Amino acid sequence: MDAEIADILEPQREAAVPREPEAWWWFVSAGAVVLVGVLSARSGARIPFLWGVDFGIHEFGHLVTFWAPWPVTAAAGSCFQVAFPLGLAAYFLFGRHEPWGAAPLLAWAGASARNVAVYIADAPFQRLELWGAPGVRHDWATLLAGPALRYAGALAGTVEFLGWLMIMAALVLVTVRPMRGWLASVRAERKAAEDLARHATLPVREPHGPIG
């Protein structure tokens, strides 16, 4: 009976152990993180493909909070734009224990935060072309209306810093673990070589036959 129970539980134990990815998964993930970071830096925080996705999520944030007071609805677009990829990254990292899957999503969240920072910085000037009907309100110009508008630059700088922090965290996430594994492998090979060399220097005793 115990053997039958063990046979039943064994697949569950195997499923509970996080699956180690192939080495090339780490390279693909790291490449995606670097690509997002470079494109975000070179394109003024507006990455061609991700920008369209960010825009859709931004507008969806406004849509699902249309019933709330205007400040909540105005802020929801930018918050959703960052929270969506950040939530996916948290799911892959903590729910599935797959840092190689979480890293590009975390980099995406950082790029989205940098895009929001551009929007915030535009609040005192309102030079950005906004989508919608004529007379559509600038979210952050409305949120920071009055004396608070003077702090738009500082707030934008803080959000941009957080965006870069997420991108750098994604790069660390996708490089530290493989590097630690590689170093552990090097140390294991070195120890095996040292043990083999030490065993080669030990004296060899000839076997003795039985006395008598």
C-alpha positions as CSV (number, residue, x, y, z in Angstrom):
1,M,0.0,0.0,0.0
2,D,2.8,2.4,0.9
3,A,4.4,1.8,-2.5
4,E,1.2,2.5,-4.3
5,I,0.8,5.8,-2.4
6,A,4.4,6.7,-3.2
7,D,3.8,6.0,-6.9
8,I,0.8,8.4,-6.8
9,L,2.6,11.2,-5.0
10,E,5.8,11.0,-7.0
11,P,4.4,13.0,-10.1
12,Q,3.1,15.6,-7.7
13,R,6.5,16.0,-6.1
14,E,8.1,16.4,-9.5
15,A,5.5,19.0,-10.6
16,A,6.1,21.0,-7.4
17,V,9.8,21.4,-8.2
18,P,10.5,24.4,-10.4
19,R,11.6,23.4,-13.8
20,E,15.1,24.6,-14.7
21,P,15.1,26.2,-18.2
22,E,17.4,25.5,-21.0
23,A,20.5,27.7,-21.2
24,W,19.3,29.5,-24.3
25,W,16.1,30.7,-22.5
26,W,18.3,32.9,-20.3
27,F,20.0,34.3,-23.4
28,V,16.7,35.1,-25.1
29,S,15.3,36.7,-21.9
30,A,18.5,38.8,-21.4
31,G,18.4,39.8,-25.0
32,A,14.8,41.0,-24.7
33,V,15.6,43.0,-21.6
34,V,18.6,44.7,-23.3
35,L,16.5,45.4,-26.4
36,V,13.7,47.0,-24.4
37,G,16.2,49.1,-22.4
38,V,18.0,50.3,-25.5
39,L,14.9,51.0,-27.5
40,S,13.4,52.9,-24.5
41,A,16.5,55.0,-24.3
42,R,16.8,55.7,-28.0
43,S,13.1,56.3,-28.8
44,G,12.3,58.8,-26.0
45,A,10.5,56.1,-24.0
46,R,8.1,55.3,-26.8
47,I,9.0,51.8,-28.1
48,P,7.2,51.2,-31.5
49,F,5.4,47.9,-30.7
50,L,5.0,48.3,-27.0
51,W,3.7,51.8,-27.3
52,G,0.6,50.5,-29.0
53,V,0.0,48.0,-26.3
54,D,0.7,50.6,-23.6
55,F,-1.8,52.9,-25.2
56,G,-4.5,50.3,-25.3
57,I,-3.9,49.4,-21.6
58,H,-3.9,53.1,-20.8
59,E,-7.2,53.7,-22.4
60,F,-8.6,50.5,-20.8
61,G,-7.7,52.0,-17.4
62,H,-9.8,55.0,-18.1
63,L,-12.6,52.9,-19.4
64,V,-12.9,50.6,-16.3
65,T,-12.8,53.6,-13.9
66,F,-15.2,55.9,-15.8
67,W,-17.6,55.7,-12.8
68,A,-15.0,57.0,-10.4
69,P,-14.3,60.7,-9.6
70,W,-12.3,62.3,-12.4
71,P,-8.9,62.3,-10.6
72,V,-9.2,58.5,-10.2
73,T,-10.1,58.1,-13.8
74,A,-7.3,60.3,-15.0
75,A,-4.7,58.6,-12.9
76,A,-6.0,55.1,-13.8
77,G,-4.7,55.2,-17.3
78,S,-1.1,55.7,-16.3
79,C,-1.3,53.4,-13.3
80,F,-2.8,50.5,-15.4
81,Q,-0.1,51.1,-18.1
82,V,2.6,50.3,-15.6
83,A,0.7,47.9,-13.3
84,F,-0.3,45.5,-16.1
85,P,3.2,44.3,-17.1
86,L,4.4,44.6,-13.5
87,G,1.6,42.3,-12.4
88,L,2.5,39.8,-15.1
89,A,6.2,39.9,-14.0
90,A,5.2,39.2,-10.4
91,Y,3.1,36.3,-11.5
92,F,5.9,34.7,-13.5
93,L,8.5,35.4,-10.7
94,F,6.5,34.4,-7.6
95,G,3.7,32.3,-9.0
96,R,5.6,30.2,-11.6
97,H,9.2,30.7,-10.2
98,E,10.4,31.6,-13.7
99,P,12.7,34.6,-13.5
100,W,13.6,34.2,-17.2
101,G,10.0,34.9,-18.0
102,A,9.5,37.7,-15.5
103,A,12.5,39.7,-16.5
104,P,11.3,41.0,-19.9
105,L,7.9,41.9,-18.4
106,L,9.6,43.8,-15.7
107,A,11.7,45.7,-18.3
108,W,8.4,46.4,-20.1
109,A,7.0,47.9,-16.9
110,G,10.1,50.1,-16.6
111,A,9.7,51.3,-20.2
112,S,6.0,52.0,-19.6
113,A,6.9,54.0,-16.5
114,R,9.4,56.1,-18.5
115,N,6.6,56.7,-21.0
116,V,4.4,57.9,-18.2
117,A,7.2,60.2,-17.0
118,V,7.2,61.9,-20.4
119,Y,3.4,62.4,-20.1
120,I,3.8,63.9,-16.6
121,A,6.6,66.2,-17.7
122,D,4.4,67.6,-20.5
123,A,1.7,68.7,-18.0
124,P,2.8,72.3,-17.7
125,F,3.2,72.7,-21.5
126,Q,0.6,70.2,-22.9
127,R,2.5,69.9,-26.2
128,L,1.9,66.2,-26.7
129,E,-0.8,65.2,-29.2
130,L,-3.6,63.5,-27.3
131,W,-5.9,60.9,-28.7
132,G,-9.7,61.5,-28.6
133,A,-12.3,64.1,-29.3
134,P,-11.3,67.8,-29.6
135,G,-10.9,69.3,-26.2
136,V,-9.8,66.1,-24.5
137,R,-8.2,66.8,-21.2
138,H,-4.5,66.2,-20.4
139,D,-4.6,63.7,-17.5
140,W,-1.6,65.0,-15.6
141,A,-2.3,68.7,-16.3
142,T,-5.7,68.1,-14.7
143,L,-4.3,66.1,-11.8
144,L,-1.6,68.7,-11.1
145,A,-3.7,71.8,-11.8
146,G,-2.8,74.8,-9.7
147,P,0.3,75.1,-7.5
148,A,1.1,71.4,-7.8
149,L,1.9,71.9,-11.5
150,R,5.3,73.3,-10.5
151,Y,6.2,69.8,-9.2
152,A,5.5,68.1,-12.5
153,G,9.2,68.0,-13.4
154,A,10.2,66.5,-10.1
155,L,7.5,63.9,-10.2
156,A,8.4,63.0,-13.8
157,G,12.0,62.6,-12.8
158,T,11.1,60.3,-10.0
159,V,8.9,58.1,-12.2
160,E,11.6,58.0,-14.8
161,F,14.1,56.9,-12.2
162,L,11.8,54.1,-11.1
163,G,11.4,53.1,-14.7
164,W,15.1,52.7,-15.1
165,L,15.3,50.9,-11.8
166,M,12.9,48.3,-13.0
167,I,14.8,47.8,-16.2
168,M,18.1,47.4,-14.3
169,A,16.4,45.0,-11.9
170,A,15.2,43.0,-14.8
171,L,18.7,42.8,-16.1
172,V,20.0,41.7,-12.7
173,L,17.2,39.1,-12.5
174,V,18.1,37.5,-15.7
175,T,21.9,37.5,-15.3
176,V,22.7,36.8,-11.6
177,R,21.2,33.3,-11.4
178,P,22.9,31.9,-14.5
179,M,26.2,33.6,-13.4
180,R,25.9,31.9,-10.0
181,G,25.3,28.6,-11.7
182,W,28.2,29.0,-14.0
183,L,30.5,29.9,-11.1
184,A,29.3,26.9,-9.1
185,S,30.0,24.7,-12.0
186,V,33.5,26.1,-12.4
187,R,34.2,25.6,-8.6
188,A,32.9,22.0,-8.8
189,E,35.2,21.2,-11.8
190,R,38.1,22.8,-10.0
191,K,37.5,20.9,-6.8
192,A,37.2,17.6,-8.8
193,A,40.5,18.3,-10.5
194,E,42.2,19.1,-7.2
195,D,40.8,15.9,-5.6
196,L,42.0,13.9,-8.6
197,A,45.5,15.4,-8.3
198,R,45.6,14.8,-4.6
199,H,44.6,11.2,-5.0
200,A,47.4,10.7,-7.6
201,T,50.0,11.7,-5.0
202,L,48.9,9.2,-2.3
203,P,51.1,6.2,-1.8
204,V,50.0,3.0,-3.3
205,R,50.2,0.0,-1.1
206,E,50.8,-3.4,-2.6
207,P,48.3,-6.1,-1.5
208,H,49.7,-8.7,0.9
209,G,48.8,-12.3,0.7
210,P,47.6,-14.3,3.6
211,I,50.3,-15.3,6.2
212,G,51.1,-18.9,6.7
